[in-house]
């Protein structure tokens, strides 16, 4: 599987017009929902997009750290303050509003962290999937204090990110597999940011897990990891070759001439 | 306290000669916000391309063993100035402001000072 290919468009009812409209779309379903100004939740294999009136207001993915991690990891916000707000609020958007009202968080920092988290999770949510997405309509659009982005902008950015990764190092294996340092290690210089990533490569963690551990965007870590892979400093843990099939149990009838000879010898000795 | 949009708007309206401004994440090369620009000057393309300028400069500084941090980078063309200002804060989760100026109308020292001020207002 290469990350570059867009999945073929899903069959749509109105073929003649739909084909030009959804040509090149990462998710034709998402494109149609945007055109219909739909409100609800699109659940895809690698993530979830929340839409309000056809715009993306929130995205989540198990591969990308959430807004809470990005906000608290670098001291922008105290973890306790977030937990208090999250305990009182219904969702991350409400929690964010509480924090803004309490003046615990500057508006600019919140907006940027929100956009970072949205594009980051959106990248994974829109990655090629093997199962069709599901959409659940919701009634009231939830437009919080956080900015929303047009579907087309998210799609364009996701494609640009795929191309960027491909240019850095064309092998996508390091994106999701556990990582291990190269041995012998190349002596390429690394930046402090990359050093932090490399220090967490232990043969168990994958790039998204390292991102969560560092409180960084998962896509940023994919970029660092691909650059480190290109420099020959790390790679995916080689998958163990399948164990050789267990040899079938030897048949009970013995055909080996030596054993047959030994048996006859034993029988002869016993007969003495 | 400013949000992204007001900060960008302020840069574009208050800085003499400014024709475009973008706030860019330099690891991914994504413009988190843009204002101004024109059909012939796509700020998103400029944003993505200039991340390579910053990366290259940072690498060189590292090879030289320089400990200082980049405050801003100025590129002067025959008719434009491009000013790149790296944002501090957020644990070095690198962002930069990218400002395009018309060199016949701009006051470079003043623009640099104002951009610094806008960065402080952004509080990121």
Interface residues (C-beta under 8 A of the other chain):
Chain A: X70 X73 X74 X75 X76 X106 X107 X108 X109 X111 X112 X113 X115 X116 X119 X147 X157 X160 X161 X164 X189 X191 X193 X215 X216 X217 X219 X220 X223 X224
Chain B: X1 X2 X3 X4 X7 X23 X25 X27 X28 X29 X30 X32 X48 X58 X59 X62 X63 X89 X90 X91 X92 X93 X95 X121 X122 X123 X124
